[in-house]
Amino acid sequence: MNRRPDIETAVRAAAPHALLTTLRTILADAYGALAVELHLADYGLRVLKRLDRPDGEEEPLSLHNSAEGRAFGSQEPREQQVRHGDAVDHYLPVTVRGERLGILTVRLPAERSTPEMVGELTHVADLLGHEILVAERDTDVYQRARRTTRLTLAAEMQWQLLPARACTAAEFAIGAQLEPAYSIHGDNFDWAADGDTLTLAVTNGMGEGIQASLLTNLAVNALRNARRAGIGIADQAALADQALYDQHRGASHVSTLLLRFELATGRVGVVDAGSPQLWIQRGRTVRRMELDAQLPLGMFEESHYTVQEFHVEPGDRLLLLSDGVYEAVSPAGEAYGERALTRSIQSTRLLPAATVPRAILGELSEYRVTETLDDALVVCLDWFGRQGDAG
């Protein structure tokens, strides 16, 4: 019997804060589930936190050394026999369009643990992911559960500004991450796609704390306002530049890297207005793309911006990096540099785009050893191209 319609109806009718409670009841009735738990990935992508446990009551699960973490990393359903019991735990990724939210764990009696049942539960996990994103408009339950510590006010503003940490489509896959996750201030990324184009932006507001966050907030919203009016990236940059100059009269500026991809052809337009760098990995070759440097946004009144062009090919990987990555220094004062960055990019070539930024930032953290006040941002884009459009 197909129980999906009943489950979908019940979950969609649930109160925003009560998705898990509703799911427990309906999975027990429909599938005989003995237990249902939800763990969400924290802001730093280091641990999984159980949704309905007060802070301090239960230790978060490692993303690397737990059954749930392994399912999260592989993005494949996994199962594990329960010790001293005739039951099986099923670990199901909760992911929406490439955005990895967490893991749904469902414990079933062993006799009900079948491949068909796993298929049903996978659908339930997908449904839950979509409903969490909708519910977050009306409740803080899920955002609170993701936090291992309190966000600074500047970081709160930045995370609310972000689109997601990953996105997948037929033509591309994107992954992005910011560090330090709980105290970022000026770095930001943004993207938007339609049937023909993908626009990708990295911004870095000067200064620290609230000042940098407010500056970046103005820049990102100015760019979005222009983009949503159907304006090209050169004019997007010019209009955002004017908005910043009108507000700060050149006293503050925002470094920006803007890219626009034609999904059918792989043609890319780029505006380099500041410090973020663009790197490309094609096969085993990694290199920094040399772009025409233009003025950061807001530095002067009525700045003019021009678009450079290049093409991406299926299999290409692009990385957008803030200065907090390539200008990082070791405790001995040695710069991270292009050689170390090239090695880091090459070492992650087999990872999916969604996990590359966290891996690169992890290596960077080991290099720096000590904490830094500077933001570090990595955006990874894997280009697949549009199938069937080559002719």
Secondary structure, DSSP 8 states (H G I E B T S, - for coil): ---HHHHHHHHHHS-GGGHHHHHHHHHHHHH--SEEEEEEE-TTSSEEEETTS-TTTS--EESSSSHHHHHHHHTS-EEEE-TTSSEEEEEEEEEETTEEEEEEEEEEEGGG--HHHHHHHHHHHHHHHHHHHHHTTT-SHHHHHT-SS---HHHHHHHHH---SEEE-SSEEEEEEEESTTS--SEEEEEEE-SSEEEEEEEEESSSHHHHHHHHHHHHHHHHHHHHTT--HHHHHHHHHHHHHHHHTTSS-EEEEEEEEETTT-EEEEEEESS-EEEEEETTEEEE--------BTSSTT-----EEEE--TT-EEEEE-HHHHT-B-TTS-B-HHHHHHHHHHHTTTS-GGGHHHHHHHHHHHHH-S--SS-EEEEEEEE---TT---
